[in-house]
């Protein structure tokens, strides 16, 4: 199939090669040989069949991995919860997501919605807990407010993750020995 060049704002569309869109930025450019490509995906064999992604709790989970691993992509479900979910629904641990039936995916979705706090709800709850501590003005809340470590770690050195990148102090001179 030959691609016919189409004018773009500030350039001319040349076509797709290996999945990349090619165009020139010269407004008056002429194309001597149009780029040939097969299919809409830009692949040499034409359009390839893509497996639909399983969507659970608003997250696209990978289809080619085991169910235990794929469920961990959902915020709030770790290794232990993923194992419990598989045991409750009778799904073997070595089964891959693309081998699940629609009914099994629906059961997983319903179980997670019914019994677990995940994604946005869990993030919101964590944010509200931190906000509550800051509003109370307790020690932990003050540490959150100042952006310092909350659980008693030292701050004289280290604590860079919580405090951010070190900023040089202007005018401070090094002591010479």
C-alpha angles and dihedrals in degrees: 000000000000122000115226112217115248124197116250131190102279096358152022126269111238101182141255125304120181091344094308122116112233123201139148124237095213107105094210097042120138123208116225098186121018118226114255119215136164123231134350096280092061093239122139093240096051128247113355124214110251118201112234112252115243108241116206124169090351094304127113104227120201113263100205096058131081117274092244091057097039094053089060089069086075111089107244098028115096133169095288096048092045090054092048091050092051092048093048092051096039095240113154114243094232095054116114123225093244088058093056119105121234089252092056092049089049091051091051090049093049093046093051092047091048103042110020137062106222143162115348096010092052093044090049092049092050091049091049091050091053091045090051090053091049092048091051089053091220119155093267091048092052091050090051090048092051093044094239130133111287104200103062101274118153118262103186087087128008121012087116093138092061099033097044130228117342114259120210116237113232115233096017110131127202116246112246120214 
